[in-house]
Amino acid sequence: MSVRLWLRSFHIYDLLLSIGLITLIVYLCLPFRFASHYDYIEGAKIEEALLPQVTRNVSLQEVFECTYTEIISENRFVYNLAHYHEAMQRGVRPGGEFRPEGCQARYSTAIIVPYRQREEQLHAFLTYMHNYLPQQLIHYRIFLVEQFDHKPFNRAMLFNIGAQVAAEYGFPCLILHDVDLLPLNSGQIYACTDRPRHMCSALDHWRFRLPYRGLFGGVVAINTAQFQQINGMSNLYHGWGGEDDDLYERLQALNIDICRFAMEFSEYTMLKHKPERPNANRVALLRSATLRQHSDGLNSLVYKEVERRMHSLFTHILVET
């Protein structure tokens, strides 16, 4: 009798374990676990949402203004176009700067890329972006901020450094851009909106769905003035993880809302790479994010600029953190 009861309880335990495993697999695989419902700017309202602002040298051009209605309305998937991955677009100036010659750009954007030892990804990024961006008729410059020392990678600090340098060049709009992410849609205009914008909300790594509404990293557009208002990003995140959530907390603390474009404009692909060493203190740092906001950021930035060089495809800023 006791043997039968033991066998029955064993079967029940086995059944419950199987149900639990199936539930976990379904939760991980199906899309309803993602933040599938979130506010976004529809395609018809994108141009209205973009903030016209340019550097002084562009404002002095005596030509008619570029138009963007067709670029946005004719939004299409372009990642499969072979020439985007091959020969470089003509017209890119030293320092990785481009501005259209036949019309005056309405937007000037500094694209800041934190970097260390990812040569293959960097080549793919530069080739693709210098073919992708000129089609948008914007004025842009790519700033590559490379960490020269062997300390754990400090992505947020590199963004702060890039933002400071971009401000020296008069750029009113910053795009904080990981080197392993590439846009798939032609209508994702690389310009700022009134609110900071999460640009890669439909990432293939997450099955083109947003994991959670507070995600604010990968590719982010923010006005230089807003970035300075929140004191930039924290300089304390050595290693992978936490700095994007910290940035989001800084914005929330000052009641600055974020925005996104519709999914069909926000698709990105992630290039394969080895993961960085995780930051063991990221959870503790995140808990005190808003407490440190006024003392940890642009106003506490300490680094050594080893070299600044005008590469043919980017402005190279080599630093020790």
JOWOUR-V131327 format. One line per field, one symbol per residue. psi: psi as a letter, one per 20 degrees, with the letter a starting at -180 (. if undefined). A space follows every 10 residues. Layout:
psi: ???
This chain:
psi: ghgghghghg hgggghgggg ggggggghhq iiirmioqqr pqhijghhhq ooprrghhhi pmrqqqqigh gghkprpihj ohiijdqqpq iprqjkqpqq hirpqipppp opoqqplmgg hggggggghi hgghiikrpr ppooopohrj rqpngghhgg ghhgghhhjj pippoopqij ppqiphjnpm rqrgqqpohl imphhkkkqo gqhjpmafop ppqghhhhhj kbrqjinorp qhhghggghg ghhjkoqrrq rqhiikpqqp qqrpqrpqoh jhggghhjgh hihiiochij oprpohqpqn qhiropopqp .
